[in-house]
Amino acid sequence: MPYKEREIEKKYYSIGEVAEMFKVAASLIRYWEGEFDIIRPKKDKKGNRRYTKDDIQKIRYVYHLVKEKGYTLQGAQEVIATGKKQGFDKVAAVQKLQEIKDFLINLKHELQHKSQP
């Protein structure tokens, strides 16, 4: 079996890349920055936002509350203020489980493909 290199993980992501991950407009990500104190990306000398994996997890939590659970911005802010750590951990765990599931499905497909004559 040929050695498959592990994909190099990026340290920082642009706002466009983050918006693409969530399939939303970059303007929504910028708007959420103003509404949610937990979203604070670093900015480079030019003022471009640079998001870390931790920033993306926080955006994923906001996205989960607002887009998937249907909270208003104020409602999401209250959830974050009262139970920030618990909810954040749950969303992170679900995301990790989804990544594992995707990996296993891909592995299954690869094994099926290799076993066919």
The first five atom37 places (N, CA, C, CB, O) and aatype in JSON, in Angstrom:
{
  "aatype": [12, 14, 18, 11, 6, 1, 6, 9, 6, 11, 11, 18, 18, 15, 9, 7, 6, 19, 0, 6, 12, 13, 11, 19, 0, 0, 15, 10, 9, 1, 18, 17, 6, 7, 6, 13, 3, 9, 9, 1, 14, 11, 11, 3, 11, 11, 7, 2, 1, 1, 18, 16, 11, 3, 3, 9, 5, 11, 9, 1, 18, 19, 18, 8, 10, 19, 11, 6, 11, 7, 18, 16, 10, 5, 7, 0, 5, 6, 19, 9, 0, 16, 7, 11, 11, 5, 7, 13, 3, 11, 19, 0, 0, 19, 5, 11, 10, 5, 6, 9, 11, 3, 13, 10, 9, 2, 10, 11, 8, 6, 10, 5, 8, 11, 15, 5, 14],
  "atom_mask": [
    [1, 1, 1, 1, 1],
    [1, 1, 1, 1, 1],
    [1, 1, 1, 1, 1],
    [1, 1, 1, 1, 1],
    [1, 1, 1, 1, 1],
    [1, 1, 1, 1, 1],
    [1, 1, 1, 1, 1],
    [1, 1, 1, 1, 1],
    [1, 1, 1, 1, 1],
    [1, 1, 1, 1, 1],
    [1, 1, 1, 1, 1],
    [1, 1, 1, 1, 1],
    [1, 1, 1, 1, 1],
    [1, 1, 1, 1, 1],
    [1, 1, 1, 1, 1],
    [1, 1, 1, 0, 1],
    [1, 1, 1, 1, 1],
    [1, 1, 1, 1, 1],
    [1, 1, 1, 1, 1],
    [1, 1, 1, 1, 1],
    [1, 1, 1, 1, 1],
    [1, 1, 1, 1, 1],
    [1, 1, 1, 1, 1],
    [1, 1, 1, 1, 1],
    [1, 1, 1, 1, 1],
    [1, 1, 1, 1, 1],
    [1, 1, 1, 1, 1],
    [1, 1, 1, 1, 1],
    [1, 1, 1, 1, 1],
    [1, 1, 1, 1, 1],
    [1, 1, 1, 1, 1],
    [1, 1, 1, 1, 1],
    [1, 1, 1, 1, 1],
    [1, 1, 1, 0, 1],
    [1, 1, 1, 1, 1],
    [1, 1, 1, 1, 1],
    [1, 1, 1, 1, 1],
    [1, 1, 1, 1, 1],
    [1, 1, 1, 1, 1],
    [1, 1, 1, 1, 1],
    [1, 1, 1, 1, 1],
    [1, 1, 1, 1, 1],
    [1, 1, 1, 1, 1],
    [1, 1, 1, 1, 1],
    [1, 1, 1, 1, 1],
    [1, 1, 1, 1, 1],
    [1, 1, 1, 0, 1],
    [1, 1, 1, 1, 1],
    [1, 1, 1, 1, 1],
    [1, 1, 1, 1, 1],
    [1, 1, 1, 1, 1],
    [1, 1, 1, 1, 1],
    [1, 1, 1, 1, 1],
    [1, 1, 1, 1, 1],
    [1, 1, 1, 1, 1],
    [1, 1, 1, 1, 1],
    [1, 1, 1, 1, 1],
    [1, 1, 1, 1, 1],
    [1, 1, 1, 1, 1],
    [1, 1, 1, 1, 1],
    [1, 1, 1, 1, 1],
    [1, 1, 1, 1, 1],
    [1, 1, 1, 1, 1],
    [1, 1, 1, 1, 1],
    [1, 1, 1, 1, 1],
    [1, 1, 1, 1, 1],
    [1, 1, 1, 1, 1],
    [1, 1, 1, 1, 1],
    [1, 1, 1, 1, 1],
    [1, 1, 1, 0, 1],
    [1, 1, 1, 1, 1],
    [1, 1, 1, 1, 1],
    [1, 1, 1, 1, 1],
    [1, 1, 1, 1, 1],
    [1, 1, 1, 0, 1],
    [1, 1, 1, 1, 1],
    [1, 1, 1, 1, 1],
    [1, 1, 1, 1, 1],
    [1, 1, 1, 1, 1],
    [1, 1, 1, 1, 1],
    [1, 1, 1, 1, 1],
    [1, 1, 1, 1, 1],
    [1, 1, 1, 0, 1],
    [1, 1, 1, 1, 1],
    [1, 1, 1, 1, 1],
    [1, 1, 1, 1, 1],
    [1, 1, 1, 0, 1],
    [1, 1, 1, 1, 1],
    [1, 1, 1, 1, 1],
    [1, 1, 1, 1, 1],
    [1, 1, 1, 1, 1],
    [1, 1, 1, 1, 1],
    [1, 1, 1, 1, 1],
    [1, 1, 1, 1, 1],
    [1, 1, 1, 1, 1],
    [1, 1, 1, 1, 1],
    [1, 1, 1, 1, 1],
    [1, 1, 1, 1, 1],
    [1, 1, 1, 1, 1],
    [1, 1, 1, 1, 1],
    [1, 1, 1, 1, 1],
    [1, 1, 1, 1, 1],
    [1, 1, 1, 1, 1],
    [1, 1, 1, 1, 1],
    [1, 1, 1, 1, 1],
    [1, 1, 1, 1, 1],
    [1, 1, 1, 1, 1],
    [1, 1, 1, 1, 1],
    [1, 1, 1, 1, 1],
    [1, 1, 1, 1, 1],
    [1, 1, 1, 1, 1],
    [1, 1, 1, 1, 1],
    [1, 1, 1, 1, 1],
    [1, 1, 1, 1, 1],
    [1, 1, 1, 1, 1],
    [1, 1, 1, 1, 1],
    [1, 1, 1, 1, 1]
  ],
  "atom_positions": [
    [[0.85, -1.17, 0.0], [0.0, 0.0, 0.0], [0.9, 1.24, 0.0], [-0.97, -0.01, 1.23], [1.8, 1.34, 0.83]],
    [[0.67, 2.18, -0.92], [1.52, 3.37, -0.96], [1.29, 4.26, 0.26], [1.26, 4.16, -2.25], [0.18, 4.35, 0.8]],
    [[2.36, 4.9, 0.65], [2.3, 5.8, 1.8], [1.52, 7.05, 1.4], [3.72, 6.17, 2.3], [1.82, 7.67, 0.38]],
    [[0.55, 7.4, 2.18], [-0.25, 8.58, 1.89], [0.12, 9.67, 2.89], [-1.78, 8.25, 1.95], [-0.04, 9.51, 4.1]],
    [[0.62, 10.76, 2.36], [1.04, 11.85, 3.25], [-0.17, 12.46, 3.93], [1.8, 12.93, 2.47], [-1.24, 12.61, 3.34]],
    [[0.03, 12.8, 5.17], [-1.02, 13.46, 5.92], [-1.1, 14.91, 5.48], [-0.76, 13.37, 7.44], [-0.09, 15.58, 5.28]],
    [[-2.31, 15.38, 5.33], [-2.51, 16.74, 4.87], [-1.96, 17.72, 5.91], [-3.99, 17.0, 4.6], [-2.18, 17.56, 7.11]],
    [[-1.26, 18.73, 5.44], [-0.71, 19.74, 6.34], [-1.85, 20.65, 6.79], [0.43, 20.57, 5.64], [-2.62, 21.17, 5.99]],
    [[-1.93, 20.81, 8.1], [-2.99, 21.65, 8.63], [-2.53, 23.09, 8.69], [-3.42, 21.17, 10.02], [-1.42, 23.4, 9.12]],
    [[-3.42, 23.96, 8.25], [-3.11, 25.38, 8.27], [-3.24, 25.91, 9.69], [-4.03, 26.16, 7.32], [-4.0, 25.38, 10.5]],
    [[-2.49, 26.95, 9.97], [-2.59, 27.6, 11.27], [-3.61, 28.73, 11.26], [-1.23, 28.13, 11.7], [-4.32, 28.95, 12.24]],
    [[-3.67, 29.44, 10.13], [-4.57, 30.59, 10.02], [-5.4, 30.49, 8.74], [-3.78, 31.9, 10.03], [-4.94, 30.0, 7.71]],
    [[-6.62, 30.96, 8.84], [-7.55, 30.95, 7.71], [-8.06, 32.37, 7.47], [-8.73, 29.98, 7.98], [-8.23, 33.15, 8.4]],
    [[-8.29, 32.7, 6.21], [-8.83, 34.01, 5.86], [-10.34, 34.01, 6.12], [-8.53, 34.36, 4.37], [-10.94, 32.96, 6.33]],
    [[-10.93, 35.19, 6.12], [-12.37, 35.3, 6.34], [-13.13, 34.61, 5.2], [-12.8, 36.78, 6.45], [-14.2, 34.04, 5.43]],
    [[-12.59, 34.67, 3.99], [-13.22, 34.0, 2.86], [-13.25, 32.49, 3.04], [0.0, 0.0, 0.0], [-14.25, 31.84, 2.73]],
    [[-12.15, 31.94, 3.52], [-12.08, 30.5, 3.77], [-13.06, 30.08, 4.87], [-10.65, 30.09, 4.15], [-13.71, 29.04, 4.76]],
    [[-13.14, 30.89, 5.91], [-14.06, 30.58, 7.02], [-15.51, 30.68, 6.53], [-13.82, 31.54, 8.22], [-16.34, 29.82, 6.85]],
    [[-15.81, 31.7, 5.77], [-17.17, 31.86, 5.24], [-17.54, 30.67, 4.36], [-17.29, 33.18, 4.43], [-18.67, 30.18, 4.41]],
    [[-16.59, 30.2, 3.56], [-16.83, 29.04, 2.7], [-17.09, 27.78, 3.52], [-15.63, 28.81, 1.76], [-17.93, 26.96, 3.15]],
    [[-16.38, 27.62, 4.63], [-16.58, 26.45, 5.49], [-18.03, 26.34, 5.96], [-15.65, 26.52, 6.71], [-18.59, 25.25, 6.05]],
    [[-18.63, 27.5, 6.25], [-19.99, 27.52, 6.78], [-21.03, 27.86, 5.72], [-20.08, 28.52, 7.91], [-22.23, 27.9, 6.0]],
    [[-20.56, 28.09, 4.5], [-21.43, 28.44, 3.38], [-22.3, 29.66, 3.71], [-22.32, 27.25, 3.01], [-23.51, 29.67, 3.5]],
    [[-21.62, 30.69, 4.23], [-22.27, 31.96, 4.52], [-21.42, 33.08, 3.91], [-22.44, 32.17, 6.08], [-20.29, 32.84, 3.48]],
    [[-21.95, 34.27, 3.87], [-21.21, 35.42, 3.36], [-20.17, 35.88, 4.39], [-22.17, 36.58, 3.01], [-20.39, 35.76, 5.6]],
    [[-19.06, 36.39, 3.9], [-18.02, 36.91, 4.79], [-18.58, 38.04, 5.66], [-16.8, 37.42, 3.98], [-18.16, 38.22, 6.8]],
    [[-19.52, 38.78, 5.12], [-20.12, 39.88, 5.88], [-20.83, 39.37, 7.14], [-21.11, 40.66, 5.01], [-20.86, 40.07, 8.15]],
    [[-21.4, 38.17, 7.07], [-22.06, 37.6, 8.26], [-21.03, 37.28, 9.33], [-22.85, 36.33, 7.88], [-21.28, 37.5, 10.52]],
    [[-19.89, 36.77, 8.93], [-18.83, 36.48, 9.91], [-18.37, 37.78, 10.57], [-17.63, 35.76, 9.22], [-18.2, 37.83, 11.79]],
    [[-18.18, 38.82, 9.77], [-17.79, 40.12, 10.33], [-18.87, 40.65, 11.27], [-17.52, 41.14, 9.2], [-18.56, 41.2, 12.33]],
    [[-20.12, 40.5, 10.89], [-21.23, 40.95, 11.73], [-21.23, 40.21, 13.06], [-22.57, 40.74, 11.0], [-21.39, 40.83, 14.12]],
    [[-21.06, 38.89, 13.01], [-21.03, 38.11, 14.25], [-19.87, 38.54, 15.15], [-20.91, 36.62, 13.93], [-20.0, 38.49, 16.37]],
    [[-18.77, 38.96, 14.57], [-17.65, 39.46, 15.39], [-18.1, 40.61, 16.28], [-16.47, 39.91, 14.5], [-17.71, 40.71, 17.44]],
    [[-18.91, 41.48, 15.71], [-19.4, 42.62, 16.47], [-20.44, 42.26, 17.51], [0.0, 0.0, 0.0], [-20.61, 42.97, 18.5]],
    [[-21.14, 41.16, 17.28], [-22.22, 40.74, 18.17], [-21.8, 39.78, 19.27], [-23.3, 40.12, 17.36], [-22.42, 39.73, 20.33]],
    [[-20.74, 39.01, 19.02], [-20.33, 37.98, 19.96], [-18.89, 38.2, 20.39], [-20.48, 36.58, 19.34], [-17.97, 38.18, 19.58]],
    [[-18.7, 38.43, 21.69], [-17.37, 38.7, 22.24], [-16.4, 37.52, 22.1], [-17.49, 39.07, 23.69], [-15.19, 37.71, 22.14]],
    [[-16.93, 36.31, 21.93], [-16.05, 35.15, 21.85], [-15.31, 35.08, 20.51], [-16.85, 33.88, 22.07], [-14.3, 34.39, 20.4]],
    [[-15.81, 35.79, 19.5], [-15.18, 35.76, 18.17], [-14.25, 36.96, 18.06], [-16.26, 35.76, 17.02], [-14.69, 38.09, 17.84]],
    [[-12.97, 36.71, 18.2], [-11.96, 37.76, 18.13], [-10.74, 37.28, 17.35], [-11.54, 38.2, 19.55], [-9.73, 36.9, 17.95]],
    [[-10.81, 37.29, 16.02], [-9.65, 36.83, 15.25], [-8.51, 37.84, 15.32], [-10.04, 36.59, 13.79], [-8.73, 39.02, 15.58]],
    [[-7.32, 37.36, 15.09], [-6.17, 38.25, 15.03], [-6.2, 38.95, 13.68], [-4.83, 37.46, 15.23], [-6.77, 38.45, 12.71]],
    [[-5.57, 40.12, 13.62], [-5.48, 40.83, 12.35], [-4.01, 41.05, 12.03], [-6.24, 42.18, 12.41], [-3.2, 41.32, 12.91]],
    [[-3.69, 40.92, 10.74], [-2.3, 41.16, 10.33], [-2.07, 42.66, 10.15], [-1.97, 40.39, 9.01], [-2.96, 43.47, 10.42]],
    [[-0.88, 43.03, 9.7], [-0.53, 44.45, 9.56], [-1.44, 45.18, 8.6], [0.91, 44.59, 9.09], [-1.66, 46.39, 8.74]],
    [[-1.99, 44.47, 7.63], [-2.89, 45.08, 6.65], [-4.33, 45.15, 7.15], [-2.84, 44.31, 5.34], [-5.19, 45.75, 6.51]],
    [[-4.58, 44.55, 8.31], [-5.94, 44.55, 8.86], [-6.77, 43.35, 8.44], [0.0, 0.0, 0.0], [-7.96, 43.27, 8.76]],
    [[-6.15, 42.41, 7.72], [-6.87, 41.2, 7.32], [-7.04, 40.28, 8.52], [-6.12, 40.47, 6.18], [-6.12, 40.08, 9.31]],
    [[-8.22, 39.73, 8.63], [-8.5, 38.81, 9.73], [-7.82, 37.47, 9.49], [-10.02, 38.62, 9.91], [-7.79, 36.98, 8.36]],
    [[-7.28, 36.9, 10.57], [-6.63, 35.58, 10.51], [-7.25, 34.73, 11.6], [-5.07, 35.69, 10.69], [-7.07, 34.98, 12.79]],
    [[-8.0, 33.72, 11.18], [-8.73, 32.86, 12.11], [-7.95, 31.6, 12.42], [-10.1, 32.51, 11.54], [-7.41, 30.95, 11.52]],
    [[-7.9, 31.26, 13.7], [-7.27, 30.0, 14.14], [-8.36, 28.93, 14.22], [-6.54, 30.18, 15.52], [-9.54, 29.22, 14.06]],
    [[-7.95, 27.7, 14.47], [-8.92, 26.61, 14.65], [-9.85, 26.91, 15.84], [-8.19, 25.25, 14.86], [-11.03, 26.58, 15.8]],
    [[-9.3, 27.53, 16.87], [-10.11, 27.9, 18.04], [-11.17, 28.93, 17.65], [-9.21, 28.45, 19.18], [-12.32, 28.83, 18.07]],
    [[-10.78, 29.92, 16.84], [-11.75, 30.91, 16.36], [-12.85, 30.23, 15.56], [-11.04, 31.99, 15.5], [-14.03, 30.57, 15.7]],
    [[-12.47, 29.28, 14.73], [-13.43, 28.58, 13.88], [-14.39, 27.75, 14.73], [-12.7, 27.69, 12.86], [-15.57, 27.66, 14.42]],
    [[-13.9, 27.15, 15.8], [-14.77, 26.41, 16.71], [-15.8, 27.34, 17.36], [-13.94, 25.69, 17.81], [-16.96, 26.97, 17.53]],
    [[-15.37, 28.53, 17.7], [-16.3, 29.5, 18.31], [-17.35, 29.94, 17.3], [-15.52, 30.73, 18.83], [-18.52, 30.09, 17.64]],
    [[-16.93, 30.14, 16.05], [-17.89, 30.5, 15.0], [-18.84, 29.34, 14.78], [-17.16, 30.86, 13.68], [-20.04, 29.54, 14.57]],
    [[-18.31, 28.11, 14.81], [-19.16, 26.92, 14.65], [-20.23, 26.88, 15.74], [-18.3, 25.62, 14.68], [-21.36, 26.5, 15.48]],
    [[-19.88, 27.27, 16.96], [-20.83, 27.29, 18.07], [-21.92, 28.34, 17.81], [-20.1, 27.59, 19.41], [-23.1, 28.06, 17.98]],
    [[-21.52, 29.52, 17.39], [-22.49, 30.57, 17.07], [-23.38, 30.1, 15.91], [-21.77, 31.91, 16.71], [-24.6, 30.25, 15.96]],
    [[-22.76, 29.54, 14.89], [-23.51, 29.04, 13.73], [-24.54, 28.0, 14.19], [-22.54, 28.42, 12.68], [-25.7, 28.03, 13.76]],
    [[-24.11, 27.09, 15.04], [-24.99, 26.05, 15.56], [-26.2, 26.66, 16.28], [-24.22, 25.12, 16.51], [-27.34, 26.25, 16.05]],
    [[-25.94, 27.62, 17.13], [-27.03, 28.23, 17.89], [-27.99, 29.01, 16.99], [-26.46, 29.16, 18.96], [-29.21, 28.88, 17.11]],
    [[-27.43, 29.82, 16.09], [-28.25, 30.73, 15.29], [-28.88, 30.02, 14.08], [-27.41, 31.92, 14.81], [-30.08, 30.13, 13.85]],
    [[-28.09, 29.3, 13.34], [-28.57, 28.71, 12.08], [-29.23, 27.34, 12.26], [-27.43, 28.59, 11.1], [-30.2, 27.02, 11.58]],
    [[-28.69, 26.54, 13.16], [-29.23, 25.18, 13.32], [-30.3, 25.1, 14.4], [-28.11, 24.21, 13.64], [-31.31, 24.42, 14.23]],
    [[-30.09, 25.79, 15.51], [-31.06, 25.75, 16.62], [-32.12, 26.84, 16.51], [-30.33, 25.88, 17.95], [-33.16, 26.76, 17.16]],
    [[-31.86, 27.86, 15.68], [-32.85, 28.91, 15.47], [-32.91, 30.0, 16.53], [0.0, 0.0, 0.0], [-33.91, 30.7, 16.63]],
    [[-31.86, 30.14, 17.31], [-31.83, 31.2, 18.33], [-31.73, 32.57, 17.65], [-30.65, 30.99, 19.3], [-31.14, 32.72, 16.59]],
    [[-32.33, 33.56, 18.3], [-32.08, 34.95, 17.89], [-30.66, 35.29, 18.33], [-33.15, 35.95, 18.5], [-30.06, 34.56, 19.12]],
    [[-30.14, 36.4, 17.84], [-28.79, 36.79, 18.27], [-28.76, 37.01, 19.77], [-28.33, 38.06, 17.53], [-27.82, 36.59, 20.45]],
    [[-29.79, 37.67, 20.29], [-29.83, 37.92, 21.74], [-29.92, 36.6, 22.5], [-31.02, 38.83, 22.11], [-29.26, 36.42, 23.52]],
    [[-30.73, 35.68, 22.02], [-30.86, 34.38, 22.67], [-29.55, 33.62, 22.66], [0.0, 0.0, 0.0], [-29.16, 33.01, 23.66]],
    [[-28.86, 33.66, 21.52], [-27.56, 32.98, 21.42], [-26.55, 33.62, 22.36], [-27.05, 33.02, 19.97], [-25.74, 32.93, 22.98]],
    [[-26.59, 34.95, 22.46], [-25.68, 35.65, 23.36], [-25.92, 35.22, 24.81], [-25.84, 37.18, 23.22], [-24.97, 35.04, 25.57]],
    [[-27.18, 35.06, 25.17], [-27.51, 34.63, 26.53], [-27.04, 33.19, 26.79], [-29.02, 34.74, 26.77], [-26.52, 32.89, 27.86]],
    [[-27.23, 32.32, 25.81], [-26.78, 30.93, 25.97], [-25.27, 30.91, 26.16], [-27.19, 30.06, 24.73], [-24.75, 30.2, 27.02]],
    [[-24.58, 31.68, 25.35], [-23.11, 31.73, 25.44], [-22.68, 32.29, 26.79], [-22.52, 32.58, 24.3], [-21.74, 31.78, 27.4]],
    [[-23.36, 33.32, 27.26], [-22.99, 33.96, 28.53], [-23.23, 33.03, 29.71], [-23.78, 35.25, 28.72], [-22.46, 33.03, 30.67]],
    [[-24.3, 32.23, 29.66], [-24.64, 31.4, 30.82], [-23.99, 30.03, 30.8], [-26.12, 31.23, 30.9], [-23.59, 29.51, 31.85]],
    [[-23.87, 29.42, 29.63], [-23.34, 28.07, 29.58], [-22.3, 27.88, 28.51], [0.0, 0.0, 0.0], [-22.25, 26.85, 27.84]],
    [[-21.46, 28.88, 28.36], [-20.51, 28.91, 27.24], [-19.7, 27.62, 27.12], [-19.57, 30.08, 27.4], [-19.63, 27.05, 26.04]],
    [[-19.11, 27.17, 28.18], [-18.19, 26.03, 28.12], [-18.9, 24.73, 27.77], [-17.46, 25.88, 29.44], [-18.41, 23.96, 26.94]],
    [[-20.04, 24.48, 28.39], [-20.75, 23.23, 28.14], [-21.2, 23.11, 26.69], [-21.96, 23.13, 29.06], [-20.94, 22.1, 26.04]],
    [[-21.85, 24.13, 26.19], [-22.34, 24.1, 24.81], [-21.21, 24.05, 23.81], [0.0, 0.0, 0.0], [-21.29, 23.33, 22.82]],
    [[-20.18, 24.82, 24.07], [-19.01, 24.85, 23.18], [-18.38, 23.46, 23.09], [-17.96, 25.89, 23.68], [-18.02, 23.02, 22.0]],
    [[-18.25, 22.79, 24.22], [-17.68, 21.45, 24.25], [-18.54, 20.45, 23.48], [-17.51, 20.98, 25.7], [-18.02, 19.59, 22.77]],
    [[-19.86, 20.56, 23.61], [-20.76, 19.66, 22.9], [-20.63, 19.83, 21.39], [-22.21, 19.89, 23.34], [-20.55, 18.84, 20.65]],
    [[-20.61, 21.06, 20.94], [-20.49, 21.32, 19.51], [-19.15, 20.82, 18.99], [-20.66, 22.82, 19.21], [-19.07, 20.25, 17.9]],
    [[-18.1, 21.02, 19.75], [-16.77, 20.54, 19.35], [-16.75, 19.02, 19.28], [-15.69, 21.04, 20.34], [-16.15, 18.45, 18.37]],
    [[-17.39, 18.35, 20.23], [-17.43, 16.89, 20.23], [-18.21, 16.37, 19.03], [-18.06, 16.37, 21.54], [-17.79, 15.4, 18.4]],
    [[-19.33, 16.99, 18.72], [-20.12, 16.57, 17.56], [-19.32, 16.75, 16.28], [-21.44, 17.38, 17.49], [-19.35, 15.89, 15.41]],
    [[-18.6, 17.86, 16.17], [-17.78, 18.11, 14.99], [-16.69, 17.04, 14.86], [-17.14, 19.51, 15.07], [-16.45, 16.54, 13.76]],
    [[-16.04, 16.69, 15.95], [-14.99, 15.68, 15.92], [-15.56, 14.32, 15.52], [-14.28, 15.6, 17.28], [-14.95, 13.58, 14.75]],
    [[-16.72, 13.99, 16.05], [-17.37, 12.73, 15.69], [-17.73, 12.7, 14.2], [-18.62, 12.52, 16.54], [-17.61, 11.66, 13.55]],
    [[-18.16, 13.83, 13.66], [-18.47, 13.91, 12.24], [-17.22, 13.69, 11.4], [-19.11, 15.27, 11.91], [-17.27, 13.01, 10.37]],
    [[-16.09, 14.25, 11.83], [-14.83, 14.07, 11.12], [-14.41, 12.59, 11.15], [-13.72, 14.95, 11.74], [-13.93, 12.06, 10.14]],
    [[-14.59, 11.94, 12.29], [-14.25, 10.52, 12.4], [-15.16, 9.69, 11.49], [-14.38, 10.03, 13.87], [-14.7, 8.78, 10.81]],
    [[-16.44, 10.02, 11.49], [-17.39, 9.31, 10.63], [-16.99, 9.45, 9.17], [-18.83, 9.83, 10.85], [-16.96, 8.47, 8.43]],
    [[-16.69, 10.67, 8.73], [-16.28, 10.91, 7.35], [-15.02, 10.11, 7.01], [-16.03, 12.41, 7.11], [-14.92, 9.52, 5.93]],
    [[-14.06, 10.09, 7.92], [-12.84, 9.32, 7.71], [-13.14, 7.84, 7.53], [-11.87, 9.53, 8.88], [-12.61, 7.2, 6.62]],
    [[-13.99, 7.3, 8.4], [-14.32, 5.88, 8.32], [-15.08, 5.53, 7.04], [-15.14, 5.48, 9.54], [-14.86, 4.47, 6.46]],
    [[-15.96, 6.41, 6.62], [-16.69, 6.18, 5.37], [-15.72, 6.17, 4.19], [-17.78, 7.25, 5.16], [-15.81, 5.31, 3.32]],
    [[-14.8, 7.13, 4.17], [-13.8, 7.16, 3.1], [-12.92, 5.92, 3.12], [-12.94, 8.42, 3.22], [-12.6, 5.37, 2.07]],
    [[-12.53, 5.48, 4.3], [-11.72, 4.28, 4.44], [-12.47, 3.05, 3.91], [-11.31, 4.08, 5.9], [-11.9, 2.22, 3.21]],
    [[-13.74, 2.96, 4.26], [-14.57, 1.85, 3.79], [-14.62, 1.83, 2.26], [-16.0, 1.97, 4.38], [-14.47, 0.78, 1.65]],
    [[-14.83, 3.0, 1.66], [-14.89, 3.08, 0.19], [-13.56, 2.68, -0.44], [-15.27, 4.5, -0.24], [-13.54, 1.98, -1.45]],
    [[-12.47, 3.13, 0.15], [-11.15, 2.77, -0.37], [-10.92, 1.26, -0.3], [-10.04, 3.5, 0.4], [-10.42, 0.66, -1.24]],
    [[-11.3, 0.66, 0.83], [-11.12, -0.79, 1.0], [-12.01, -1.58, 0.03], [-11.42, -1.2, 2.45], [-11.59, -2.6, -0.52]],
    [[-13.22, -1.11, -0.17], [-14.12, -1.77, -1.11], [-13.55, -1.67, -2.54], [-15.54, -1.15, -1.05], [-13.6, -2.63, -3.3]],
    [[-13.03, -0.51, -2.87], [-12.48, -0.28, -4.21], [-11.27, -1.18, -4.45], [-12.08, 1.2, -4.38], [-11.11, -1.71, -5.55]],
    [[-10.41, -1.35, -3.46], [-9.21, -2.17, -3.59], [-9.52, -3.65, -3.64], [-8.26, -1.88, -2.44], [-8.78, -4.42, -4.25]],
    [[-10.62, -4.07, -3.01], [-10.95, -5.5, -2.97], [-11.69, -5.96, -4.23], [-11.79, -5.82, -1.75], [-11.85, -7.16, -4.44]],
    [[-12.13, -5.03, -5.05], [-12.81, -5.42, -6.29], [-11.79, -5.81, -7.35], [-13.7, -4.27, -6.8], [-10.74, -5.18, -7.48]],
    [[-12.11, -6.87, -8.12], [-11.15, -7.34, -9.14], [-11.02, -6.38, -10.3], [-11.57, -8.69, -9.67], [-10.26, -6.64, -11.23]]
  ]
}
